């Protein structure tokens, strides 16, 4: 067996009702922190009474609310949060919400302690200093932002203007996360489907990435076994406690996988689908994933054996069809045509998302012509 490295500095608190442990987590993991910037979305958390619950749990602290995060957070919004952090002399950040909220909080935390710009880090510069202490509390089961290094932000200026692009560095792991499946119960079916497919794509891509290792692959395949049966149940009945717990666990395992092994071309292709066609990230990943898997299966079918077994299928073709059927059953598009794309859009999607072979994480190299052909399959 080849040698490998696995790294996860985030302390995980998992379980139904675990949000109630917030005061204890603050005492043990963030001693001395008294002034908190609480980063959330615009409305849902407050409407559900969760904002007030969190404020009660943090009654021993001074809390400043930043309730401005929307889907696909922008650099402007990140800088607004940073300004509020400085104005009120905060000493840590707690982000409660979906992937956009957690990504925004992570970006704030690293930019507050480093002189580089967001654009410079998107271009590959490495931050020098550790971030502001950061606690992540997810309200969806999908992005795994609470246990990974990446933050995807749309820059409002510079060479990456209006482009979704990630920043990522080992320093950006949250210090701790509270994963409470109860917080996902009120998630509507559409968001349940999109975030759940994101988790499934993380697991599948993480199991194939050329940076995979035995530990990450074990997490990835276990995540697939859990998510495939649990996602339709959570979609049909959001109050299904077991399904919600399984989805939270599956998303956690998927994050433990791809956080070290990385994702592949389907994730790259998702970004223009999100920005140009307003398709949520998870649904965008799931739309092209089967076509990329078909290309792998035709060249090296043995690479898909683990996924095929985890999904209970006889061969990779049946597995790919099962993925398409799952996406369709969740009411999401399975082709670019269904999304409203035209054939002429395929070249645009490829141009915006293709990366050179030496920068790909895919298990087999994908040259530009092959990449374009794969996207044409997805049409």
Secondary structure, 3 states (H helix, E strand, C coil): CCCCCCCCCCEEEECCCHHHHHHHHHHHHCCCCCEEEEEEECCHHHHCCHHHHHHHHCCCCEEEEEEEECCCCEHHHHHHHHHHHHHCCCCEEEEEECHHHHHHHHHHHHHCCCCCCHHHHHCCCCCCCCCCCEEEEECCCCCCHHHCCEEEEECCCHHHCCCEEEEECHHHCCCEEEECHHHHCCCCHHHHHHHHHHHHHHHHHHHHCCCCCHHHHHHHHHHHHHHHHHHHHHHHCCCCHHHHHHHHHHHHHHHHHHHHHCCCHHHHHHHHHHHHHCCCHHHHHHHHHHHHHHHHHHHHHHHHHHHHHHCCCCCHHHHHHHHHHHHHHCCCCCCHHHHCCCHHHHHHHHHHHCCCHHHCCCCCCCCHHHHHHHHHHCC
